[in-house]
Amino acid sequence: METKNNKAKKQNCIEKASWRERYGHWPWYRKYEFVLVSLLVLIGIGFALPRPGLPETLSQWLFIVFYFLLFLIWAGLILTDVEKPNWIKAIGAVLILFLFAWLFYRYSGAQWDKLGYAFFNWKVLSETGSYGSTVTGWAELFQGLLMTLEIAILAAIFGTLLGLLLAVFRSLNDPILNAFIIIWVDFFRAMPIIVLMMIIYYAMPYLNITLSSAVSGILALSLNSSAYISEIFRAGIESIHHNQVEAARSLGLTTMQTMRLVILPQAMRVVMPPLTSNYVAMLKDTAICSSIAIMELLKTAITLQAWKANPTPLVAATIIYLIILLPLARFSTVLENRMKRKGITRTVRRQPKAVEV
Amino acid sequence: MGEERQVMIETVDLHKYFKDHHVLKGINAKVFKGEVVAIIGPSGAGKSTFLRCINRLEEPSSGKILIEGVDITSPRVDINKIRSEIGFVFQSYNLFPHLTAIENIKLAPVHVRKIPEKEAEQRGLELLKKVGLEEKAHAYPDQLSGGQQQRVAIARALAMQPHMVFFDEPTSALDPEMIREVLDVMQNLAAEGMTMIVVSHELGFIRAAASRVLVLADGCIIEEGTPNELFNSPKHPRTKEFLSKIL
């Protein structure tokens, strides 16, 4: 019984044998003793580093640089080793980052206190905001954020509807219609958003079309994103195999029913990841609206900065942008990965063999 | 009426070109109500093209196609209406992968025939039972084997209560052990008196179910007859050659 168990274990071992066991290669510099001792030595050398502040002599510079390089090699030995457990690699990576930050802090000669006063002076934001305002800077930034989100969401809705419409028309393959759509798409993709926005806001009033700044901003962003989104949808629609269309039409569905019931639901899965990343890009592009004086997040921050003579509001706005955009960007990557996995099972699926006798 | 059988499909001098490639060279054929017509012939003979022309999945280049007396090549005909009366079963099943089996089946009845959802579901389940897949009603196509997918595809075609069903090599994408289950379904359908055109090389099935066999080669019908006549004493040398290859 026991021997059997052992045998099974051995079998298991052979299967899961480490790279090292299979090839018998265990160089001295990969051994844990060396890693530990060399780390201690490196820390010891650290005590001989020059005093804080900008180094004065070349030899001090060289010492610091070589010290960092030695550490880099040490971390590299760990990180390039397939056999080391991940937690050790993580420690190595964190150590090297920490060391870099520490060396920079110690020897760059940066004026940390002034930097903190200029860019991270949060007091500026907790006072009442810009001229004539009764609320704090934070509250103003929050209002700016709401404006940004409003613009982004409306532009996303209009851009998506327009893009979808263009893509569906494109799929009809009508040469004249296609020419119009291609011109539309190329034009709005080539046109810088800021220029488009300025034209709509500053030039169109001369054509007796006067739009409020918010409407101009939303319009410019919608037009721009409609071009990109229509291309995304077109790719999605074209990725659906033609035999789906044939199957639907052979059942008597009309062209539009086929599009609505068969093609678009399938294309949606393909389209979701690039569509999400397009929304992320558009949310960022709302910052351009500050150029036509819409009080969105960036414009609010710029106004506050001017009023307080301090750039902290800009830093705050940056952080707010990041808090909102990072999860969205992550989400689009997750969608894309899920899509890729699905794509693999899709292609593995039994493909009909064209067998003819 | 009476002895004169109703003509379901008639093609008159049907031609089809792909660019300058002449695929169908004047096909004259008639299919009567309740007939099972098998089409055989070497690869590239135009069998599939012929079948696809009849419900205008391919536009015929010239000639007439009469379905139950209506010329469907005329621009005044609503082709969707004609197509809804013709079931079509594809070689590669072509199920809608985003819908379950039952949703695949009821899609067209609900949206084309405007049958209430509940009733369509009921009838869809009956059809699935008929093809022996009632327990797979809520499975997605990629959870089904090839044979099961093809049976669902047949049920989907039947859900429109078509007057005729076309089969375009329904078993040639299937593994050998799954061919039987599909052929059984088709054979039952033939026994019920459904008008069918089948492009297939399943000689066993053709012998058992087909009332007539057309042999297509190079875009022409070179020979036709009952399965027994044709398989036992083929007349045209190309038919002989072809049969000797697949028998």
Contacts between the chains, C-beta under 8 A, distances in Angstrom:
chain1	res1	chain2	res2	distance
A	243	B	90	6.6
A	243	B	92	5.9
A	243	B	94	4.6
A	244	B	94	6.5
A	244	B	96	6.6
A	246	B	57	5.6
A	246	B	90	7.1
A	246	B	94	6.5
A	247	B	88	7.8
A	247	B	90	6.5
A	247	B	94	3.6
A	247	B	95	7.4
A	247	B	96	7.1
A	248	B	96	7.6
A	249	B	57	6.8
A	249	B	80	7.7
A	249	B	83	6.5
A	250	B	55	6.3
A	250	B	57	6.3
A	250	B	83	5.8
A	250	B	86	7.4
A	250	B	87	8.0
A	250	B	88	3.8
A	250	B	90	7.9
A	250	B	157	8.0
A	251	B	83	7.0
A	251	B	84	6.7
A	251	B	88	7.9
A	251	B	107	7.3
A	251	B	108	3.8
A	251	B	112	6.7
A	251	B	156	7.2
A	251	B	157	7.6
A	251	B	160	6.2
A	252	B	80	4.8
A	252	B	81	6.8
A	252	B	83	4.5
A	252	B	84	2.8
A	252	B	85	7.9
A	252	B	108	6.2
A	252	B	112	4.5
A	252	B	160	6.6
A	253	B	80	7.1
A	253	B	107	7.8
A	253	B	108	6.4
A	253	B	111	6.4
A	253	B	112	6.1
A	254	B	80	5.5
A	257	B	111	5.6
A	257	B	112	7.6
A	261	B	107	6.3
A	261	B	111	6.3
A	262	B	96	5.6
A	262	B	107	8.0
A	265	B	98	4.9
A	266	B	96	7.5
A	266	B	97	6.7
A	266	B	98	5.2
A	269	B	98	7.5
A	345	B	142	7.2
A	346	B	97	8.0
A	346	B	142	7.8
A	349	B	142	5.2
A	350	B	146	5.5
A	350	B	173	7.9
A	351	B	92	7.9
A	352	B	91	5.9
A	352	B	92	3.6
A	352	B	93	7.3
A	352	B	146	7.9
A	352	B	173	3.3
A	353	B	172	7.7
A	353	B	173	5.8
A	354	B	91	7.6
A	354	B	172	7.8
A	354	B	173	7.8
A	355	B	172	4.7
A	355	B	173	7.1
A	356	B	43	4.0
A	356	B	169	7.6
A	356	B	172	6.9
A	357	B	42	7.8
A	357	B	43	7.2
A	357	B	201	4.8
A	357	B	245	7.0
A	357	B	246	4.9
